[in-house]
Amino acid sequence: MRVQRIKIEGEITSQDQVDLSLIDPLLEKYKNKKGNIIPLLQGAQEEYGYIPREVFQKLANETGIKLSDMYGVATFYAQFRLNPVGKHIVKVCHGTACHVQNAGAITDALRETLNVEDGETTEDGLFTLESVACLGCCSLAPVMMIGSETYGKLKGSDAVKVIKEIRIKESN
């Protein structure tokens, strides 16, 4: 299975404006350091949850790094996000061990429960569903990860139960 990024079309509106001053400390720390693209992008993503277009532009203006170089790095590495994500990122492993243990059924159950496709975020902004190549937990196959919590030996109904429990906690 090939994991692909979903491109979201649309213009930036005033409600989408980001506070660019949040990355000033990051720029101070890495502005003139060699090999600073990845730490700058990681820091920006840590601050905003993804890397907004305006942030790329500010980083380019302040550091002299070409926009094309930054986008090249950000689109090459799967760790970087170019669009907002949900509060909880649900990663379903589709590596070989998980695939043969029917990880597809887990993804299908989650897609139905969350009413999203792979790579999308729920309307309430609570969950983003992602298929990933490997989570490195082959002995627990099939497995999903939400935040830093790993759930193994799953069936579709188990995954749905975890989502429902998180929704209940979030509503309290």
C-alpha positions as CSV (number, residue, x, y, z in Angstrom):
1,M,0.0,0.0,0.0
2,R,1.3,3.4,-0.9
3,V,0.5,6.2,1.5
4,Q,-0.2,9.5,-0.2
5,R,-0.8,13.0,1.1
6,I,-4.2,14.6,0.5
7,K,-4.1,18.0,-1.0
8,I,-6.7,20.4,0.4
9,E,-7.7,23.2,-2.0
10,G,-8.7,26.6,-0.8
11,E,-7.5,30.1,-0.1
12,I,-6.3,31.4,3.2
13,T,-9.0,33.4,4.9
14,S,-8.6,35.9,7.8
15,Q,-9.7,33.3,10.3
16,D,-6.9,31.1,9.1
17,Q,-4.2,33.8,9.8
18,V,-1.4,32.5,12.0
19,D,0.6,34.4,14.6
20,L,4.0,34.4,13.0
21,S,5.7,35.9,16.1
22,L,5.4,32.4,17.6
23,I,8.4,31.2,15.6
24,D,10.6,34.2,16.4
25,P,12.4,32.2,19.2
26,L,12.9,29.4,16.7
27,L,14.4,31.7,14.2
28,E,16.7,33.2,16.8
29,K,18.0,29.7,17.7
30,Y,18.5,28.3,14.1
31,K,18.7,31.3,11.8
32,N,22.4,31.1,11.0
33,K,23.1,27.5,11.8
34,K,24.2,25.0,9.1
35,G,21.7,22.3,8.4
36,N,18.8,24.2,9.9
37,I,16.0,23.3,7.6
38,I,14.7,20.3,9.4
39,P,14.9,21.8,12.9
40,L,13.2,24.9,11.7
41,L,10.4,22.9,10.1
42,Q,10.1,20.6,13.2
43,G,9.9,23.6,15.5
44,A,7.3,25.3,13.4
45,Q,5.2,22.2,13.2
46,E,5.5,21.8,17.0
47,E,4.2,25.3,17.4
48,Y,1.2,25.1,15.0
49,G,0.5,21.4,14.6
50,Y,1.3,21.7,10.9
51,I,3.4,24.1,8.8
52,P,1.2,26.9,7.4
53,R,2.1,28.6,4.1
54,E,2.8,31.9,5.8
55,V,5.3,30.2,8.1
56,F,7.2,28.9,5.1
57,Q,7.3,32.4,3.7
58,K,8.6,33.9,6.9
59,L,11.2,31.2,7.3
60,A,12.4,31.9,3.8
61,N,12.5,35.6,4.3
62,E,14.3,35.5,7.6
63,T,16.9,32.7,6.8
64,G,17.5,33.1,3.1
65,I,16.6,29.4,2.5
66,K,14.7,29.0,-0.8
67,L,11.0,28.2,-0.5
68,S,11.5,25.3,-3.0
69,D,14.2,23.8,-0.7
70,M,12.0,24.0,2.3
71,Y,8.9,22.5,0.5
72,G,11.2,19.8,-0.9
73,V,12.2,18.7,2.6
74,A,8.7,19.1,4.0
75,T,7.1,17.0,1.2
76,F,9.9,14.3,1.2
77,Y,9.6,13.5,4.9
78,A,6.3,12.0,6.1
79,Q,6.7,13.6,9.6
80,F,5.8,17.1,8.2
81,R,2.2,18.2,7.7
82,L,1.1,21.0,5.4
83,N,-2.5,21.0,6.5
84,P,-4.1,21.2,10.0
85,V,-4.7,17.9,11.7
86,G,-7.0,16.7,14.5
87,K,-6.3,16.8,18.2
88,H,-5.7,13.0,18.0
89,I,-3.9,11.4,15.1
90,V,-5.0,7.8,14.6
91,K,-2.2,5.9,12.7
92,V,-3.1,2.5,11.4
93,C,-0.1,0.3,10.5
94,H,-0.3,-1.2,7.0
95,G,3.2,-2.8,7.1
96,T,3.5,-6.5,6.0
97,A,2.7,-8.0,9.4
98,C,-0.3,-5.8,10.0
99,H,-1.5,-6.2,6.4
100,V,-1.6,-10.0,6.6
101,Q,-3.4,-9.7,9.9
102,N,-6.2,-7.6,8.2
103,A,-5.2,-4.0,9.0
104,G,-7.6,-3.0,6.2
105,A,-10.6,-4.0,8.3
106,I,-9.4,-1.7,11.1
107,T,-9.0,1.2,8.6
108,D,-12.4,0.5,7.1
109,A,-14.1,0.4,10.6
110,L,-12.4,3.7,11.5
111,R,-13.3,5.4,8.2
112,E,-16.9,4.4,8.8
113,T,-17.0,5.4,12.5
114,L,-15.1,8.7,12.0
115,N,-16.9,9.5,8.6
116,V,-13.5,10.4,7.0
117,E,-11.2,9.0,4.4
118,D,-7.6,8.2,4.9
119,G,-5.7,11.4,5.5
120,E,-8.7,13.4,6.5
121,T,-9.8,15.1,9.7
122,T,-13.2,14.8,11.4
123,E,-15.5,17.8,11.2
124,D,-15.1,18.4,14.9
125,G,-11.3,18.5,14.5
126,L,-10.9,15.7,17.0
127,F,-9.4,13.0,14.9
128,T,-7.2,12.6,11.8
129,L,-7.0,9.1,10.3
130,E,-3.7,8.1,8.7
131,S,-2.5,4.8,7.1
132,V,1.2,4.4,7.8
133,A,3.8,2.1,6.3
134,C,5.1,0.7,9.6
135,L,4.8,1.5,13.3
136,G,7.5,-1.1,14.3
137,C,5.2,-3.1,16.5
138,C,5.0,-6.2,14.3
139,S,4.5,-8.6,17.2
140,L,1.3,-6.7,18.1
141,A,-0.1,-6.9,14.5
142,P,-2.5,-5.5,13.6
143,V,-1.8,-2.3,15.4
144,M,-2.8,1.4,15.6
145,M,-1.3,4.3,17.5
146,I,-3.1,7.3,18.8
147,G,-0.6,9.9,20.2
148,S,1.9,7.9,22.1
149,E,-0.5,5.1,23.0
150,T,-0.2,1.8,21.0
151,Y,-3.1,-0.6,20.6
152,G,-2.3,-4.1,19.3
153,K,-3.9,-7.4,18.3
154,L,-6.9,-5.3,17.1
155,K,-10.1,-6.1,15.3
156,G,-12.2,-3.3,13.7
157,S,-14.6,-3.3,16.7
158,D,-11.7,-2.9,19.1
159,A,-10.5,0.2,17.2
160,V,-14.0,1.7,17.2
161,K,-14.3,1.1,21.0
162,V,-11.0,3.1,21.6
163,I,-12.3,6.0,19.5
164,K,-15.6,6.0,21.4
165,E,-13.8,6.0,24.7
166,I,-11.7,9.0,23.6
167,R,-14.8,10.9,22.5
168,I,-16.4,10.3,25.9
169,K,-13.3,11.6,27.7
170,E,-13.2,14.6,25.4
171,S,-16.8,15.5,26.0
172,N,-16.3,15.6,29.8
